[in-house]
Each structure stands twice: as structure tokens, then as C-alpha cells.
């Protein structure tokens, strides 16, 4: 009987720790340190967002929908991670090494490409590709139709 109670306490403690970790604020996307830029397989750099047009004076017109924020995708960049924290919007450019970039351009469903997109989403961001097209979870589901992923789950 004691083993059963101890295992229940252990399970409850693990669930509590997991729920606290899930409730914490998302971590920002890590940027590549300058000393590691040369030869890095993936480079994450901050991108300056263009200024947003000023809003009209309040009360003169009916409330218009807010303009869609502009996403800057620099040349040679595969993805841009756009996130917002405390009202400050950040854009992080994700660039791969030439060989990996070539694979990601032809097969965006491949692991390294998916890893970077998921890293952005885990940090509370949204992923955009060239042309400002957002890569949503629906797009990811389409990618998953092209590849067989094996995921091992521990018991």
C-alpha cells in the first residue's frame, strides 16, 4: 500500500512540474552569437521591422481594422519568426547554410526546416516564408503528407 501512495505522490509531483512549465512565458528565439556566424549551419539574426503607418486621429472615423503588420523577409533568408512581447514586435531572420538551404527550398517538410519553424512557434512567434506568406499548422499538415515521420513515445 505504501508503494502505491508513494508512486501516486511522484506522479502528482511530475504533473504539477509539467503544468508549471507549460504555464511559463515562452522563451525568445535564440539569436546566433557573432563569433559563431562563420560556418554556422543555422544563423538567426534580428531584423529591423519597417515603421508602421500612423493610425488616424481617434473619434473622427469609425473604427477601421488595424493594418496587417509588414513582414520583412531579407534576401537569402528562408524564414522570419515574428513574435510580440510586452507590445514590442521582433522579427528574427533564419538563414541556413547553403546545402541545408537548398534542401529546405526543395523540401520544406524536412527535419532541419521543421525544427526551426517549431522553435519559432514554441517561442510564441509566427513563421513567415519569402513573400510574407505565413506557414501555419495547416501548411505543416500538408508537409507531413509528403514524409513519414517516426516519433518514439516513452511510457
FIGUVEX-870562 format. One record per atom (N, C-alpha, C): residue in three letters; residue number from 0; atom name; x negated, y, z negated. Coordinates in nm, 4 decimals, always signed. Each point is the difference from the previous one (the first is absolute). Layout:
   resn   resi   name          x          y          z
    Ala    NUM     CA          X          Y          Z
...
***
This chain:
   resn   resi   name          x          y          z
    Unk      0      N    -0.0820    -0.1187    +0.0000
    Unk      0     CA    +0.0820    +0.1187    +0.0000
    Unk      0      C    -0.0867    +0.1256    +0.0000
    Unk      1      N    -0.1145    -0.0040    -0.0743
    Unk      1     CA    -0.0870    +0.1159    -0.0051
    Unk      1      C    -0.0617    +0.0311    +0.1362
    Unk      2      N    -0.0382    -0.1028    +0.0748
    Unk      2     CA    -0.0574    +0.0221    +0.1326
    Unk      2      C    +0.1003    +0.0695    +0.0892
    Unk      3      N    +0.1237    -0.0377    -0.0078
    Unk      3     CA    +0.1045    +0.0598    +0.0824
    Unk      3      C    +0.0158    +0.1478    -0.0328
    Unk      4      N    +0.0003    +0.0348    -0.1274
    Unk      4     CA    +0.0145    +0.1388    -0.0413
    Unk      4      C    -0.1222    +0.0807    +0.0440
    Unk      5      N    -0.1180    -0.0555    -0.0152
    Unk      5     CA    -0.1220    +0.0695    +0.0405
    Unk      5      C    -0.0013    +0.0228    +0.1503
    Unk      6      N    +0.0431    -0.0982    +0.0765
    Unk      6     CA    +0.0011    +0.0178    +0.1455
    Unk      6      C    +0.1042    +0.1030    +0.0415
    Unk      7      N    +0.1128    +0.0062    -0.0717
    Unk      7     CA    +0.1012    +0.1015    +0.0304
    Unk      7      C    -0.0546    +0.1404    -0.0279
    Unk      8      N    -0.0743    +0.0147    -0.1107
    Unk      8     CA    -0.0591    +0.1298    -0.0313
    Unk      8      C    -0.1033    +0.0395    +0.1060
    Unk      9      N    -0.0756    -0.0984    +0.0463
    Unk      9     CA    -0.0998    +0.0260    +0.1029
    Unk      9      C    +0.0681    +0.0448    +0.1303
    Unk     10      N    +0.1072    -0.0657    +0.0363
    Unk     10     CA    +0.0730    +0.0343    +0.1219
    Unk     10      C    +0.0622    +0.1381    -0.0133
    Unk     11      N    +0.0586    +0.0297    -0.1133
    Unk     11     CA    +0.0613    +0.1316    -0.0211
    Unk     11      C    -0.1069    +0.1085    +0.0053
    Unk     12      N    -0.1152    -0.0243    -0.0589
    Unk     12     CA    -0.1092    +0.0967    +0.0047
    Unk     12      C    -0.0484    +0.0241    +0.1422
    Unk     13      N    -0.0105    -0.1068    +0.0774
    Unk     13     CA    -0.0432    +0.0141    +0.1389
    Unk     13      C    +0.1025    +0.0781    +0.0813
    Unk     14      N    +0.1272    -0.0269    -0.0223
    Unk     14     CA    +0.1047    +0.0730    +0.0710
    Unk     14      C    +0.0006    +0.1476    -0.0387
    Unk     15      N    -0.0213    +0.0277    -0.1253
    Unk     15     CA    -0.0055    +0.1384    -0.0463
    Unk     15      C    -0.1178    +0.0732    +0.0637
    Unk     16      N    -0.1152    -0.0643    +0.0039
    Unk     16     CA    -0.1184    +0.0616    +0.0618
    Unk     16      C    +0.0236    +0.0243    +0.1487
    Unk     17      N    +0.0627    -0.0955    +0.0682
    Unk     17     CA    +0.0280    +0.0161    +0.1425
    Unk     17      C    +0.0983    +0.1137    +0.0250
    Unk     18      N    +0.1013    +0.0105    -0.0852
    Unk     18     CA    +0.0987    +0.1070    +0.0190
    Unk     18      C    -0.0616    +0.1366    -0.0268
    Unk     19      N    -0.0894    +0.0104    -0.0971
    Unk     19     CA    -0.0672    +0.1268    -0.0262
    Unk     19      C    -0.0903    +0.0381    +0.1167
    Unk     20      N    -0.0671    -0.0972    +0.0566
    Unk     20     CA    -0.0864    +0.0273    +0.1154
    Unk     20      C    +0.0836    +0.0440    +0.1194
    Unk     21      N    +0.1171    -0.0573    +0.0174
    Unk     21     CA    +0.0862    +0.0359    +0.1122
    Unk     21      C    +0.0573    +0.1398    -0.0160
    Unk     22      N    +0.0170    +0.0458    -0.1225
    Unk     22     CA    +0.0590    +0.1314    -0.0255
    Unk     22      C    -0.1022    +0.1124    +0.0039
    Unk     23      N    -0.1275    -0.0320    +0.0060
    Unk     23     CA    -0.1006    +0.1050    -0.0001
    Unk     23      C    -0.0008    +0.0720    +0.1346
    Unk     24      N    -0.0538    +0.1202    -0.0001
    Unk     24     CA    -0.0051    +0.0807    +0.1225
    Unk     24      C    -0.0931    -0.0667    +0.1008
    Unk     25      N    +0.0319    +0.0121    +0.1298
    Unk     25     CA    -0.0854    -0.0617    +0.1003
    Unk     25      C    -0.1372    +0.0671    +0.0049
    Unk     26      N    -0.1005    -0.0793    +0.0263
    Unk     26     CA    -0.1360    +0.0510    +0.0124
    Unk     26      C    -0.0154    +0.0679    +0.1361
    Unk     27      N    -0.0732    +0.1103    +0.0087
    Unk     27     CA    -0.0216    +0.0619    +0.1305
    Unk     27      C    -0.0883    -0.0883    +0.0880
    Unk     28      N    +0.0096    +0.0196    +0.1311
    Unk     28     CA    -0.0823    -0.0761    +0.0936
    Unk     28      C    -0.1454    +0.0380    -0.0239
    Unk     29      N    -0.0882    -0.0992    -0.0199
    Unk     29     CA    -0.1399    +0.0327    -0.0254
    Unk     29      C    -0.0672    +0.0531    +0.1268
    Unk     30      N    -0.0744    +0.1095    -0.0128
    Unk     30     CA    -0.0735    +0.0558    +0.1127
    Unk     30      C    -0.1376    -0.0634    +0.0061
    Unk     31      N    -0.0584    -0.0046    +0.1194
    Unk     31     CA    -0.1325    -0.0570    +0.0172
    Unk     31      C    -0.1036    +0.1023    -0.0457
    Unk     32      N    -0.0887    -0.0382    -0.0932
    Unk     32     CA    -0.1033    +0.0941    -0.0464
    Unk     32      C    -0.0926    +0.0390    +0.1157
    Unk     33      N    -0.0494    +0.1228    +0.0037
    Unk     33     CA    -0.0856    +0.0451    +0.1107
    Unk     33      C    -0.1220    -0.0878    +0.0231
    Unk     34      N    -0.0578    -0.0550    -0.1062
    Unk     34     CA    -0.1206    -0.0820    +0.0165
    Unk     34      C    +0.0291    -0.1328    +0.0696
    Unk     35      N    +0.1268    -0.0395    +0.0069
    Unk     35     CA    +0.0357    -0.1277    +0.0616
    Unk     35      C    +0.0619    +0.0159    +0.1384
    Unk     36      N    +0.0052    +0.1215    +0.0544
    Unk     36     CA    +0.0646    +0.0222    +0.1290
    Unk     36      C    -0.0703    -0.0735    +0.1134
    Unk     37      N    -0.1328    +0.0011    -0.0006
    Unk     37     CA    -0.0742    -0.0672    +0.1068
    Unk     37      C    +0.0089    -0.1505    -0.0180
    Unk     38      N    +0.0505    -0.0667    +0.0993
    Unk     38     CA    +0.0064    -0.1458    -0.0025
    Unk     38      C    +0.1178    -0.0583    -0.0744
    Unk     39      N    +0.0915    +0.0812    -0.0471
    Unk     39     CA    +0.1164    -0.0517    -0.0724
    Unk     39      C    +0.0986    -0.0632    +0.0981
    Unk     40      N    +0.0634    -0.1095    -0.0414
    Unk     40     CA    +0.0996    -0.0657    +0.0848
    Unk     40      C    +0.1282    +0.0821    +0.0069
    Unk     41      N    +0.0331    +0.0680    -0.1099
    Unk     41     CA    +0.1185    +0.0855    -0.0056
    Unk     41      C    -0.0403    +0.1311    -0.0655
    Unk     42      N    +0.0414    +0.1102    +0.0629
    Unk     42     CA    -0.0284    +0.1323    -0.0553
    Unk     42      C    +0.1327    +0.0686    -0.0276
    Unk     43      N    +0.0173    +0.0462    -0.1245
    Unk     43     CA    +0.1206    +0.0744    -0.0393
    Unk     43      C    -0.0424    +0.1408    -0.0368
    Unk     44      N    +0.0468    +0.0997    +0.0795
    Unk     44     CA    -0.0349    +0.1400    -0.0239
    Unk     44      C    +0.1267    +0.0822    -0.0126
    Unk     45      N    -0.0078    +0.1052    -0.0789
    Unk     45     CA    +0.1121    +0.0918    -0.0159
    Unk     45      C    +0.0148    +0.0832    +0.1266
    Unk     46      N    +0.1250    +0.0245    +0.0408
    Unk     46     CA    +0.0296    +0.0794    +0.1186
    Unk     46      C    +0.0737    +0.1238    -0.0462
    Unk     47      N    -0.0406    +0.1149    +0.0509
    Unk     47     CA    +0.0709    +0.1241    -0.0330
    Unk     47      C    +0.1305    +0.0039    +0.0763
    Unk     48      N    +0.1098    +0.0162    -0.0727
    Unk     48     CA    +0.1322    +0.0080    +0.0628
    Unk     48      C    +0.0188    +0.1398    +0.0571
    Unk     49      N    +0.0632    +0.0105    +0.1182
    Unk     49     CA    +0.0269    +0.1333    +0.0541
    Unk     49      C    +0.1014    +0.0723    -0.0876
    Unk     50      N    -0.0038    +0.1331    -0.0021
    Unk     50     CA    +0.0960    +0.0725    -0.0835
    Unk     50      C    +0.1421    -0.0211    +0.0492
    Unk     51      N    +0.0924    -0.0110    -0.0948
    Unk     51     CA    +0.1407    -0.0180    +0.0333
    Unk     51      C    +0.0614    +0.1366    +0.0293
    Unk     52      N    +0.0958    +0.0067    +0.0948
    Unk     52     CA    +0.0639    +0.1287    +0.0268
    Unk     52      C    +0.0761    +0.0466    -0.1236
    Unk     53      N    +0.0006    +0.1319    -0.0257
    Unk     53     CA    +0.0699    +0.0493    -0.1186
    Unk     53      C    +0.1502    -0.0198    +0.0119
    Unk     54      N    +0.0633    -0.0249    -0.1123
    Unk     54     CA    +0.1456    -0.0189    -0.0020
    Unk     54      C    +0.0663    +0.1369    +0.0106
    Unk     55      N    +0.1228    +0.0025    +0.0525
    Unk     55     CA    +0.0745    +0.1255    +0.0133
    Unk     55      C    +0.0339    +0.0562    -0.1372
    Unk     56      N    +0.0439    +0.1229    -0.0034
    Unk     56     CA    +0.0351    +0.0597    -0.1277
    Unk     56      C    +0.1246    -0.0661    -0.0551
    Unk     57      N    +0.0013    -0.0324    -0.1274
    Unk     57     CA    +0.1138    -0.0706    -0.0566
    Unk     57      C    +0.1245    +0.0886    -0.0027
    Unk     58      N    +0.1134    -0.0619    +0.0262
    Unk     58     CA    +0.1273    +0.0684    -0.0098
    Unk     58      C    +0.0457    +0.0660    +0.1286
    Unk     59      N    -0.0874    +0.0118    +0.1021
    Unk     59     CA    +0.0407    +0.0661    +0.1238
    Unk     59      C    +0.0669    -0.0959    +0.0969
    Unk     60      N    -0.0384    -0.1258    -0.0062
    Unk     60     CA    +0.0555    -0.1004    +0.0906
    Unk     60      C    +0.0430    -0.1201    -0.0815
    Unk     61      N    +0.0895    -0.0820    +0.0583
    Unk     61     CA    +0.0308    -0.1241    -0.0702
    Unk     61      C    -0.1257    -0.0862    -0.0092
    Unk     62      N    -0.0021    -0.0846    -0.0992
    Unk     62     CA    -0.1174    -0.0834    -0.0232
    Unk     62      C    -0.0293    -0.0847    +0.1235
    Unk     63      N    -0.1162    +0.0209    +0.0576
    Unk     63     CA    -0.0422    -0.0775    +0.1167
    Unk     63      C    -0.0850    -0.1159    -0.0487
    Unk     64      N    -0.0011    -0.1085    +0.0742
    Unk     64     CA    -0.0850    -0.1114    -0.0417
    Unk     64      C    -0.1470    +0.0420    +0.0033
    Unk     65      N    -0.0759    -0.0520    -0.0940
    Unk     65     CA    -0.1415    +0.0318    -0.0064
    Unk     65      C    -0.0699    -0.0558    +0.1238
    Unk     66      N    -0.0977    +0.0732    +0.0549
    Unk     66     CA    -0.0713    -0.0515    +0.1164
    Unk     66      C    -0.0807    -0.1233    -0.0370
    Unk     67      N    -0.0124    -0.0895    +0.0951
    Unk     67     CA    -0.0777    -0.1217    -0.0216
    Unk     67      C    -0.1469    +0.0402    -0.0083
    Unk     68      N    -0.0714    -0.0441    -0.1035
    Unk     68     CA    -0.1396    +0.0384    -0.0148
    Unk     68      C    -0.0830    -0.0492    +0.1189
    Unk     69      N    -0.0969    +0.0810    +0.0383
    Unk     69     CA    -0.0873    -0.0344    +0.1107
    Unk     69      C    -0.1082    -0.0945    -0.0506
    Unk     70      N    -0.0255    -0.1073    +0.0753
    Unk     70     CA    -0.1038    -0.0956    -0.0358
    Unk     70      C    -0.1141    +0.0158    +0.0994
    Unk     71      N    -0.1187    +0.0260    -0.0517
    Unk     71     CA    -0.1186    +0.0166    +0.0837
    Unk     71      C    -0.0689    -0.1355    +0.0118
    Unk     72      N    -0.0137    -0.0503    +0.1237
    Unk     72     CA    -0.0730    -0.1242    +0.0238
    Unk     72      C    -0.1224    +0.0371    +0.0836
    Unk     73      N    -0.1172    +0.0140    -0.0643
    Unk     73     CA    -0.1207    +0.0386    +0.0741
    Unk     73      C    -0.0376    -0.1036    +0.1054
    Unk     74      N    -0.0696    +0.0443    +0.1021
    Unk     74     CA    -0.0453    -0.0906    +0.1065
    Unk     74      C    -0.0898    -0.1078    -0.0591
    Unk     75      N    +0.0164    -0.1221    +0.0458
    Unk     75     CA    -0.0808    -0.1117    -0.0470
    Unk     75      C    +0.0461    -0.0586    -0.1317
    Unk     76      N    +0.1122    +0.0464    -0.0518
    Unk     76     CA    +0.0543    -0.0483    -0.1262
    Unk     76      C    +0.1145    -0.0952    +0.0284
    Unk     77      N    +0.0008    -0.1162    -0.0655
    Unk     77     CA    +0.1074    -0.0967    +0.0217
    Unk     77      C    +0.1252    +0.0372    -0.0784
    Unk     78      N    -0.0171    +0.0362    -0.1272
    Unk     78     CA    +0.1143    +0.0283    -0.0863
    Unk     78      C    -0.0253    +0.1250    -0.0834
    Unk     79      N    +0.1096    +0.0615    -0.0413
    Unk     79     CA    -0.0056    +0.1092    -0.0965
    Unk     79      C    +0.0970    -0.0358    -0.1119
    Unk     80      N    -0.0492    +0.0057    -0.1221
    Unk     80     CA    +0.0822    -0.0272    -0.1179
    Unk     80      C    +0.0438    +0.1345    -0.0564
    Unk     81      N    +0.1307    +0.0214    -0.0051
    Unk     81     CA    +0.0548    +0.1256    -0.0502
    Unk     81      C    +0.0689    -0.0282    -0.1327
    Unk     82      N    -0.0456    +0.0667    -0.1047
    Unk     82     CA    +0.0606    -0.0179    -0.1315
    Unk     82      C    +0.0214    +0.1357    -0.0642
    Unk     83      N    +0.0868    +0.0018    -0.1005
    Unk     83     CA    +0.0296    +0.1239    -0.0702
    Unk     83      C    +0.0006    -0.0279    -0.1494
    Unk     84      N    -0.0724    +0.0833    -0.0732
    Unk     84     CA    -0.0050    -0.0127    -0.1457
    Unk     84      C    +0.0036    +0.1397    -0.0598
    Unk     85      N    +0.0895    +0.0229    -0.0919
    Unk     85     CA    +0.0155    +0.1292    -0.0671
    Unk     85      C    +0.0212    +0.1139    +0.1002
    Unk     86      N    +0.0734    -0.0282    +0.1073
    Unk     86     CA    +0.0302    +0.1020    +0.0994
    Unk     86      C    -0.1134    +0.0295    +0.0966
    Unk     87      N    -0.1117    -0.0693    -0.0144
    Unk     87     CA    -0.1146    +0.0202    +0.0884
    Unk     87      C    -0.0064    -0.1172    +0.0976
    Unk     88      N    +0.0015    +0.0327    +0.1264
    Unk     88     CA    -0.0017    -0.1020    +0.1048
    Unk     88      C    -0.1425    -0.0235    +0.0471
    Unk     89      N    -0.0409    -0.1271    +0.0047
    Unk     89     CA    -0.1343    -0.0337    +0.0472
    Unk     89      C    +0.0106    -0.0936    +0.1190
    Unk     90      N    -0.0924    +0.0171    +0.0927
    Unk     90     CA    -0.0090    -0.0880    +0.1158
    Unk     90      C    -0.1389    -0.0596    +0.0031
    Unk     91      N    -0.0055    -0.1328    +0.0096
    Unk     91     CA    -0.1271    -0.0701    +0.0017
    Unk     91      C    -0.0133    -0.0747    +0.1311
    Unk     92      N    -0.1047    +0.0313    +0.0767
    Unk     92     CA    -0.0247    -0.0670    +0.1272
    Unk     92      C    -0.0719    -0.1318    -0.0257
    Unk     93      N    +0.0440    -0.1057    +0.0679
    Unk     93     CA    -0.0617    -0.1315    -0.0126
    Unk     93      C    -0.0607    -0.0350    +0.1349
    Unk     94      N    -0.1318    -0.0143    +0.0020
    Unk     94     CA    -0.0732    -0.0314    +0.1222
    Unk     94      C    -0.0775    -0.1285    -0.0224
    Unk     95      N    +0.0060    -0.0893    +0.0970
    Unk     95     CA    -0.0706    -0.1279    -0.0090
    Unk     95      C    -0.1302    +0.0058    +0.0802
    Unk     96      N    -0.0888    -0.0946    -0.0293
    Unk     96     CA    -0.1210    -0.0177    +0.0812
    Unk     96      C    +0.0454    -0.0351    +0.1419
    Unk     97      N    -0.0811    +0.0286    +0.1019
    Unk     97     CA    +0.0444    -0.0197    +0.1386
    Unk     97      C    +0.0572    -0.1385    +0.0312
    Unk     98      N    -0.0627    -0.1059    -0.0469
    Unk     98     CA    +0.0515    -0.1343    +0.0312
    Unk     98      C    +0.1345    -0.0254    -0.0677
    Unk     99      N    +0.0133    +0.0432    -0.1244
    Unk     99     CA    +0.1255    -0.0191    -0.0724
    Unk     99      C    +0.1078    +0.0894    +0.0606
    Unk    100      N    -0.0363    +0.1213    +0.0388
    Unk    100     CA    +0.0960    +0.0921    +0.0623
    Unk    100      C    +0.0544    -0.0600    +0.1289
    Unk    101      N    -0.0860    -0.0632    +0.0772
    Unk    101     CA    +0.0431    -0.0623    +0.1248
    Unk    101      C    +0.1020    -0.1106    -0.0271
    Unk    102      N    -0.0259    -0.0808    -0.1011
    Unk    102     CA    +0.0934    -0.1069    -0.0363
    Unk    102      C    +0.1321    +0.0591    -0.0481
    Unk    103      N    -0.0071    +0.1035    -0.0832
    Unk    103     CA    +0.1225    +0.0602    -0.0539
    Unk    103      C    +0.0821    +0.0700    +0.1075
    Unk    104      N    -0.0648    +0.0535    +0.1017
    Unk    104     CA    +0.0745    +0.0626    +0.1089
    Unk    104      C    +0.0754    -0.1056    +0.0815
    Unk    105      N    -0.0641    -0.1141    +0.0220
    Unk    105     CA    +0.0647    -0.1055    +0.0789
    Unk    105      C    +0.0953    -0.0847    -0.0834
    Unk    106      N    -0.0353    -0.0234    -0.1259
    Unk    106     CA    +0.0789    -0.0885    -0.0864
    Unk    106      C    +0.0178    +0.0639    -0.1379
    Unk    107      N    +0.0930    +0.0953    -0.0136
    Unk    107     CA    +0.0168    +0.0677    -0.1292
    Unk    107      C    +0.0494    -0.0914    -0.1116
    Unk    108      N    +0.0428    -0.1207    +0.0347
    Unk    108     CA    +0.0485    -0.0928    -0.1021
    Unk    108      C    -0.1127    -0.0696    -0.0750
    Unk    109      N    -0.1238    +0.0174    +0.0432
    Unk    109     CA    -0.1120    -0.0703    -0.0609
    Unk    109      C    -0.0286    +0.0505    -0.1418
    Unk    110      N    -0.0645    -0.0834    -0.0783
    Unk    110     CA    -0.0226    +0.0224    -0.1416
    Unk    110      C    -0.0626    +0.1327    -0.0397
    Unk    111      N    -0.1149    +0.0406    +0.0595
    Unk    111     CA    -0.0616    +0.1257    -0.0439
    Unk    111      C    +0.0911    +0.1202    +0.0210
    Unk    112      N    +0.0738    -0.0008    +0.1086
    Unk    112     CA    +0.0905    +0.1111    +0.0305
    Unk    112      C    +0.1141    +0.0015    -0.1012
    Unk    113      N    +0.0579    -0.1170    -0.0244
    Unk    113     CA    +0.1114    -0.0108    -0.0943
    Unk    113      C    -0.0462    +0.0365    -0.1410
    Unk    114      N    -0.1204    -0.0383    -0.0367
    Unk    114     CA    -0.0513    +0.0303    -0.1326
    Unk    114      C    -0.0026    +0.1509    -0.0237
    Unk    115      N    -0.0500    +0.0754    +0.0966
    Unk    115     CA    -0.0080    +0.1460    -0.0153
    Unk    115      C    +0.1385    +0.0630    -0.0070
    Unk    116      N    +0.0948    -0.0496    +0.0790
    Unk    116     CA    +0.1360    +0.0540    -0.0058
    Unk    116      C    +0.0629    -0.0287    -0.1355
    Unk    117      N    -0.0193    -0.1210    -0.0515
    Unk    117     CA    +0.0564    -0.0359    -0.1303
    Unk    117      C    -0.0666    +0.0777    -0.1135
    Unk    118      N    -0.1293    +0.0277    +0.0122
    Unk    118     CA    -0.0698    +0.0806    -0.1002
    Unk    118      C    +0.0627    +0.1390    -0.0068
    Unk    119      N    +0.0329    +0.0546    +0.1152
    Unk    119     CA    +0.0650    +0.1312    +0.0040
    Unk    119      C    +0.1362    -0.0060    -0.0682
    Unk    120      N    +0.0786    -0.1008    +0.0308
    Unk    120     CA    +0.1347    -0.0103    -0.0586
    Unk    120      C    -0.0063    -0.0219    -0.1507
    Unk    121      N    -0.0971    -0.0790    -0.0464
    Unk    121     CA    -0.0141    -0.0232    -0.1440
    Unk    121      C    -0.0325    +0.1301    -0.0732
    Unk    122      N    -0.0635    +0.0926    +0.0694
    Unk    122     CA    -0.0333    +0.1277    -0.0622
    Unk    122      C    +0.1153    +0.0988    +0.0099
    Unk    123      N    +0.1150    -0.0458    +0.0503
    Unk    123     CA    +0.1169    +0.0869    +0.0096
    Unk    123      C    +0.0051    +0.0786    +0.1297
    Unk    124      N    -0.0815    -0.0381    +0.0982
    Unk    124     CA    -0.0058    +0.0734    +0.1254
    Unk    124      C    +0.0797    -0.0656    +0.1116
    Unk    125      N    +0.0056    +0.0710    +0.1119
    Unk    125     CA    +0.0635    -0.0497    +0.1218
    Unk    125      C    -0.1070    -0.0038    +0.1081
    Unk    126      N    +0.0063    -0.1013    +0.0865
    Unk    126     CA    -0.1030    -0.0221    +0.1003
    Unk    126      C    +0.0473    +0.0511    +0.1354
    Unk    127      N    -0.0868    +0.0763    +0.0665
    Unk    127     CA    +0.0286    +0.0515    +0.1332
    Unk    127      C    -0.1119    -0.0409    +0.0943
    Unk    128      N    +0.0369    -0.0331    +0.1235
    Unk    128     CA    -0.0974    -0.0348    +0.1036
    Unk    128      C    -0.0118    +0.1176    +0.0959
    Unk    129      N    -0.0773    -0.0195    +0.1061
    Unk    129     CA    -0.0183    +0.1050    +0.1001
    Unk    129      C    +0.1352    +0.0489    +0.0502
    Unk    130      N    +0.0090    +0.1285    +0.0243
    Unk    130     CA    +0.1247    +0.0585    +0.0460
    Unk    130      C    +0.0961    +0.0299    -0.1137
    Unk    131      N    -0.0415    -0.0219    -0.1243
    Unk    131     CA    +0.0858    +0.0287    -0.1141
    Unk    131      C    +0.1114    -0.0996    -0.0203
    Unk    132      N    -0.0117    -0.1193    +0.0581
    Unk    132     CA    +0.1020    -0.1038    -0.0134
    Unk    132      C    -0.0204    -0.0719    -0.1329
    Unk    133      N    +0.1046    -0.0043    -0.0822
    Unk    133     CA    -0.0106    -0.0669    -0.1300
    Unk    133      C    +0.0079    -0.1510    +0.0169
    Unk    134      N    -0.0863    -0.0702    -0.0725
    Unk    134     CA    +0.0023    -0.1459    -0.0013
    Unk    134      C    +0.0757    -0.0396    -0.1261
    Unk    135      N    +0.1243    -0.0405    +0.0186
    Unk    135     CA    +0.0877    -0.0340    -0.1116
    Unk    135      C    -0.0088    -0.1489    -0.0307
    Unk    136      N    +0.0728    -0.0420    -0.1018
    Unk    136     CA    +0.0041    -0.1425    -0.0331
    Unk    136      C    +0.0717    -0.0787    +0.1105
    Unk    137      N    +0.0901    +0.0649    +0.0723
    Unk    137     CA    +0.0649    -0.0665    +0.1143
    Unk    137      C    -0.1039    -0.0275    +0.1086
    Unk    138      N    -0.0913    +0.0937    +0.0202
    Unk    138     CA    -0.1086    -0.0212    +0.0962
    Unk    138      C    -0.0885    -0.1142    -0.0469
    Unk    139      N    -0.0276    -0.0041    -0.1302
    Unk    139     CA    -0.0821    -0.1085    -0.0554
    Unk    139      C    +0.0680    -0.1359    +0.0222
    Unk    140      N    +0.1321    -0.0035    -0.0136
    Unk    140     CA    +0.0728    -0.1252    +0.0231
    Unk    140      C    -0.0151    -0.0448    +0.1450
    Unk    141      N    -0.0009    +0.0957    +0.0926
    Unk    141     CA    -0.0222    -0.0338    +0.1410
    Unk    141      C    -0.1415    -0.0539    +0.0195
    Unk    142      N    -0.0976    +0.0614    -0.0669
    Unk    142     CA    -0.1378    -0.0490    +0.0086
    Unk    142      C    -0.0092    -0.1431    -0.0518
    Unk    143      N    +0.0722    -0.0294    -0.1091
    Unk    143     CA    -0.0065    -0.1335    -0.0601
    Unk    143      C    +0.0558    -0.1073    +0.0921
    Unk    144      N    +0.0811    +0.0368    +0.0969
    Unk    144     CA    +0.0517    -0.0985    +0.0959
    Unk    144      C    -0.1093    -0.0481    +0.0949
    Unk    145      N    -0.1090    +0.0780    +0.0118
    Unk    145     CA    -0.1077    -0.0333    +0.0930
    Unk    145      C    -0.1087    -0.0863    -0.0627
    Unk    146      N    +0.0007    -0.0119    -0.1305
    Unk    146     CA    -0.1093    -0.0700    -0.0666
    Unk    146      C    +0.0564    -0.0859    -0.1134
    Unk    147      N    -0.0640    -0.1120    -0.0224
    Unk    147     CA    +0.0392    -0.0882    -0.1094
    Unk    147      C    -0.0888    +0.0322    -0.1184
    Unk    148      N    +0.0596    +0.0473    -0.1071
    Unk    148     CA    -0.0757    +0.0334    -0.1203
    Unk    148      C    +0.0200    -0.1103    -0.1033
    Unk    149      N    -0.1079    -0.0412    -0.0602
    Unk    149     CA    +0.0064    -0.0997    -0.1057
    Unk    149      C    -0.0267    +0.0728    -0.1307
    Unk    150      N    +0.0942    -0.0081    -0.0915
    Unk    150     CA    -0.0167    +0.0641    -0.1297
    Unk    150      C    +0.0082    -0.1098    -0.1063
    Unk    151      N    -0.1008    -0.0057    -0.0824
    Unk    151     CA    -0.0030    -0.0981    -0.1066
    Unk    151      C    +0.0527    +0.0643    -0.1281
    Unk    152      N    +0.0962    -0.0642    -0.0606
    Unk    152     CA    +0.0582    +0.0499    -0.1234
    Unk    152      C    -0.0408    -0.0951    -0.1123
    Unk    153      N    -0.0510    +0.0552    -0.1089
    Unk    153     CA    -0.0361    -0.0849    -0.1131
    Unk    153      C    +0.1211    -0.0189    -0.0892
    Unk    154      N    +0.0026    -0.1101    -0.0681
    Unk    154     CA    +0.1136    -0.0279    -0.0886
    Unk    154      C    -0.0368    +0.0249    -0.1425
***
